[in-house]
């Protein structure tokens, strides 16, 4: 079988990943927190939506292009940030950057993913944004912003739903220690202390568009817009942080209504196919 024909379905990709990964990385990849209810609700929220197909429209020419922070992209899709990708593939974020560039979609790089900000930016010429877990003081954050701007990242993202590391019981049961997680929890107190004050400080100091990833309520979306945040990223961390949350797609309509075009709104959680995006 040629490489072009190696994977014809999503199921084949999943099966190959399962064969190639050790139990620890595999369970980290597919798992969520505690009972994994939020993760299942992400999918349930999508599955509860049904099409009302109309016919006899000329669809011989279909244009799937969209815009991303004002720039044209091939699809309304972005490679979301994934920590520790080096546990799944040797090239990690650099290979993801090459794939994004080849396919004409953006990449969001996680601050806890190798080979790091500079090397990932150098790997491919693609539209890219940077996502930060705050593990230091204001000067520490400023350094990340400086490096992101210097390396052509077009926006800066703060993850705001990870004040404390979640209880991921698949990892605990498998005794899987994530290599990228500080053993002594160093710096976690800065993420726990993250507040709207840091958002205001960023907006007063930088013109690089700001994304808040982890918005899960209309109330927080409204505050973010009032503070001038350019992108509201509706996400529950794939169900990997707070158990018993709503599916992100269930929250999406009220957030869109509240934002009312004053900021871009992005979403993740359970999306697997083109039909999910539609």
Helices and strands as residue ranges (DSSP letters): G 3-5, H 10-20, H 23-30, H 37-47, E 66-68, E 71-73, E 78-79, G 85-87, H 92-103, E 106-110, H 117-123, E 128-132, H 138-150, E 155-159, H 169-173, H 188-192, H 196-205, E 209-215, H 218-226, E 231-234, G 237-239, H 248-259, E 264-267, H 274-277
